[in-house]
């Protein structure tokens, strides 16, 4: 309880500042070298611009949705943490794009990048609307630099920034979406983890944890956006850039 007591004591006297938690699940307890390079350069830039940050990792969990739930729970235990930024260990990115995403006020923002070994498929799915002309159009909102955020139907979990308020609202909305997992926290085997992420079957189709999370946010009326101005690479035996 000490971090929360300290947070409450200083809250009336200090302006609330941004604190970004960079969270990565490591399935095989290893990362791609471009990921490490991007992470180091991002840390240097965050320090230079005065944004507090913390790196958080979870290694060896074979269920990625459980790993994401555990990392989200760890994030919420830090009372000063304001933004959760999920980055997969097979990603690389430009640090300026990362910082730009952190500075935007929108609740949930993600990147879009090609699916490995499937050049025609993209990991985030934009929301398509019909304009007054009867044509299908992307939706979103303009940015000051002349570009725009693209409203999303689904955001991929591999490069995703979420505001704390969204996760707290999720937890308060879906009060029955919790589970206990003694192997995750042996010191507290009855701890309740919120199921922010889960795999599911809908109409005999399989959907992963990012589709599940996006659907839950849509049902809550939370708008999600794709930020198109960040250079991302998805690494396999070679890079898949976008």
C-alpha positions as CSV (number, residue, x, y, z in Angstrom):
1,X,0.0,0.0,0.0
2,X,3.0,2.3,0.4
3,X,3.1,3.6,-3.2
4,X,-0.6,4.5,-3.0
5,X,-0.2,6.3,0.3
6,X,2.8,8.2,-1.1
7,X,0.8,9.0,-4.3
8,X,-2.2,10.3,-2.2
9,X,0.1,12.4,0.0
10,X,1.7,14.3,-2.8
11,X,-1.3,14.6,-5.1
12,X,-2.5,18.0,-3.7
13,X,0.9,19.5,-4.1
14,X,2.3,18.3,-7.5
15,X,1.1,18.6,-11.0
16,X,0.2,15.2,-12.5
17,X,2.8,14.2,-15.0
18,X,2.8,11.5,-17.7
19,X,4.4,8.2,-16.9
20,X,4.5,5.7,-19.7
21,X,4.8,2.0,-19.0
22,X,6.4,0.1,-21.9
23,X,5.2,-3.5,-21.6
24,X,6.4,-6.5,-23.5
25,X,5.5,-10.2,-23.2
26,X,8.4,-12.5,-24.1
27,X,7.3,-15.9,-25.1
28,X,10.7,-17.4,-25.7
29,X,12.5,-15.2,-23.2
30,X,14.3,-13.4,-26.0
31,X,13.9,-10.3,-28.1
32,X,14.9,-9.3,-31.7
33,X,17.9,-7.1,-31.8
34,X,16.0,-4.3,-33.7
35,X,13.5,-4.3,-30.8
36,X,16.3,-3.8,-28.3
37,X,17.8,-0.9,-30.4
38,X,14.4,0.8,-30.7
39,X,13.8,0.4,-27.0
40,X,17.1,1.9,-26.0
41,X,16.7,4.9,-28.4
42,X,13.1,5.4,-27.2
43,X,14.3,5.5,-23.6
44,X,16.9,8.2,-24.4
45,X,14.4,10.3,-26.2
46,X,11.8,10.0,-23.4
47,X,14.5,11.2,-20.9
48,X,15.5,14.0,-23.2
49,X,11.9,15.4,-23.5
50,X,11.2,14.9,-19.8
51,X,8.7,12.0,-19.9
52,X,8.9,9.5,-17.1
53,X,8.8,5.9,-18.1
54,X,9.3,2.4,-16.9
55,X,10.0,-0.8,-18.7
56,X,7.9,-3.9,-17.7
57,X,8.3,-7.4,-19.1
58,X,6.9,-10.8,-18.6
59,X,8.8,-13.8,-19.8
60,X,7.9,-17.4,-20.6
61,X,4.1,-17.3,-20.5
62,X,2.8,-19.5,-23.4
63,X,-0.6,-17.7,-23.4
64,X,-0.2,-14.2,-24.8
65,X,-3.6,-13.1,-23.6
66,X,-2.8,-14.1,-20.0
67,X,0.6,-12.4,-20.3
68,X,-1.2,-9.2,-21.4
69,X,-3.7,-9.4,-18.5
70,X,-0.8,-9.8,-16.0
71,X,1.1,-6.9,-17.4
72,X,-2.0,-4.7,-17.4
73,X,-2.6,-5.7,-13.8
74,X,1.0,-4.7,-13.0
75,X,0.5,-1.4,-14.7
76,X,-2.6,-0.6,-12.7
77,X,-0.8,-1.3,-9.4
78,X,1.5,1.7,-10.1
79,X,-0.5,4.7,-9.0
80,X,1.6,7.1,-11.0
81,X,1.4,5.2,-14.3
82,X,-0.8,7.1,-16.9
83,X,-0.2,5.3,-20.2
84,X,0.3,1.6,-21.0
85,X,2.2,1.0,-24.2
86,X,2.3,-2.6,-25.4
87,X,5.1,-3.5,-27.8
88,X,5.8,-7.0,-29.0
89,X,9.4,-8.3,-28.9
90,X,9.5,-8.8,-32.7
91,X,8.8,-5.1,-33.4
92,X,11.0,-2.2,-34.2
93,X,9.9,1.5,-34.5
94,X,11.1,5.1,-34.7
95,X,11.3,6.7,-31.3
96,X,9.8,10.0,-32.4
97,X,6.7,8.3,-33.6
98,X,6.4,6.6,-30.2
99,X,6.6,9.9,-28.4
100,X,4.1,11.5,-30.8
101,X,1.6,8.8,-30.0
102,X,2.2,9.3,-26.2
103,X,1.5,13.1,-26.6
104,X,-1.9,12.6,-28.3
105,X,-4.9,13.0,-26.0
106,X,-7.0,10.2,-27.5
107,X,-7.8,7.2,-25.3
108,X,-6.5,4.3,-27.4
109,X,-4.0,4.6,-30.3
110,X,-2.2,1.9,-32.2
111,X,0.0,1.3,-35.1
112,X,-0.6,-0.8,-38.2
113,X,2.0,-3.1,-39.7
114,X,2.0,-6.0,-42.2
115,X,1.4,-9.5,-41.0
116,X,4.5,-11.6,-41.3
117,X,4.5,-13.8,-44.4
118,X,1.3,-12.2,-45.6
119,X,2.1,-8.9,-47.3
120,X,-1.5,-8.2,-48.2
121,X,-2.9,-8.3,-44.6
122,X,-2.5,-5.6,-42.0
123,X,-2.7,-6.1,-38.3
124,X,-5.0,-3.1,-37.4
125,X,-8.3,-2.8,-39.2
126,X,-9.7,0.7,-40.0
127,X,-13.4,1.6,-39.6
128,X,-15.1,2.3,-42.9
129,X,-18.0,4.6,-43.1
130,X,-20.3,5.8,-45.9
131,X,-20.1,9.4,-46.9
132,X,-22.8,11.7,-48.3
133,X,-21.7,10.6,-51.8
134,X,-22.6,7.0,-51.1
135,X,-18.9,6.0,-51.3
136,X,-17.0,4.1,-48.6
137,X,-14.5,6.3,-46.7
138,X,-12.0,6.1,-43.9
139,X,-13.0,8.0,-40.8
140,X,-10.9,9.8,-38.2
141,X,-9.9,13.2,-37.1
142,X,-7.3,15.7,-38.5
143,X,-3.9,16.4,-36.7
144,X,-2.1,19.7,-36.5
145,X,0.7,18.5,-38.9
146,X,-1.8,18.1,-41.7
147,X,-2.2,14.3,-41.4
148,X,-5.0,12.5,-39.6
149,X,-5.7,9.7,-37.1
150,X,-7.7,6.9,-38.7
151,X,-10.6,5.5,-36.7
152,X,-10.1,1.8,-36.1
153,X,-12.4,-1.2,-35.9
154,X,-9.7,-3.4,-34.5
155,X,-6.3,-2.4,-33.1
156,X,-3.4,-4.9,-33.0
157,X,-1.7,-5.5,-29.7
158,X,1.8,-5.4,-31.0
159,X,2.1,-1.6,-30.9
160,X,-0.7,-0.1,-28.8
161,X,-1.0,2.8,-26.4
162,X,-3.9,2.8,-23.8
163,X,-4.8,5.5,-21.3
164,X,-5.2,4.4,-17.7
165,X,-8.8,5.8,-17.5
166,X,-9.8,3.3,-20.3
167,X,-8.5,0.3,-18.3
168,X,-10.2,1.5,-15.1
169,X,-13.4,2.1,-16.9
170,X,-13.2,-1.4,-18.5
171,X,-12.7,-3.0,-15.1
172,X,-15.7,-1.1,-13.7
173,X,-17.9,-2.0,-16.6
174,X,-17.1,-5.7,-16.9
175,X,-17.2,-6.5,-13.2
176,X,-17.7,-10.2,-13.8
177,X,-14.8,-10.6,-16.3
178,X,-12.1,-11.8,-13.8
179,X,-10.2,-15.0,-13.0
180,X,-7.8,-16.3,-10.5
181,X,-4.5,-17.9,-11.6
182,X,-2.3,-19.1,-8.6
183,X,0.7,-19.8,-10.9
184,X,0.8,-16.2,-12.0
185,X,1.0,-14.8,-8.5
186,X,1.9,-17.6,-6.0
187,X,2.3,-15.1,-3.2
188,X,-1.3,-14.1,-3.7
189,X,-3.2,-17.1,-5.2
190,X,-6.6,-15.5,-4.7
191,X,-5.8,-12.3,-6.6
192,X,-8.4,-11.5,-9.1
193,X,-7.1,-10.6,-12.6
194,X,-9.4,-8.7,-15.0
195,X,-9.8,-10.4,-18.3
196,X,-8.9,-7.5,-20.5
197,X,-7.7,-9.9,-23.2
198,X,-9.0,-13.3,-24.2
199,X,-9.3,-15.5,-27.3
200,X,-12.9,-16.4,-28.4
201,X,-14.9,-18.1,-31.1
202,X,-17.7,-16.2,-32.8
203,X,-19.9,-17.7,-35.5
204,X,-17.3,-20.6,-35.8
205,X,-14.5,-18.1,-36.4
206,X,-11.5,-17.8,-34.1
207,X,-10.6,-14.3,-32.8
208,X,-7.4,-13.4,-30.9
209,X,-7.0,-11.3,-27.8
210,X,-6.6,-8.0,-29.7
211,X,-10.0,-8.5,-31.5
212,X,-11.5,-9.4,-28.2
213,X,-10.2,-6.2,-26.5
214,X,-11.2,-4.0,-29.4
215,X,-14.8,-5.5,-29.4
216,X,-15.1,-4.8,-25.7
217,X,-14.0,-1.2,-26.2
218,X,-16.4,-0.7,-29.1
219,X,-19.2,-2.0,-26.9
220,X,-18.2,0.6,-24.3
221,X,-18.4,3.4,-26.9
222,X,-14.6,4.1,-26.8
223,X,-13.1,5.3,-30.1
224,X,-9.9,3.7,-31.2
225,X,-7.4,5.2,-33.7
226,X,-4.6,4.2,-35.9
227,X,-1.6,6.5,-36.0
228,X,-0.2,6.3,-39.5
229,X,2.9,8.4,-39.0
230,X,5.2,5.9,-37.2
231,X,7.6,3.7,-39.1
232,X,7.2,0.1,-37.9
233,X,8.9,-3.2,-38.8
234,X,7.6,-6.6,-37.9
235,X,10.5,-9.0,-37.7
236,X,10.7,-12.6,-38.8
237,X,13.5,-14.1,-40.9
238,X,13.4,-10.6,-42.6
239,X,11.8,-7.3,-41.9
240,X,8.2,-6.5,-42.9
241,X,8.0,-2.7,-42.9
242,X,5.1,-0.3,-42.9
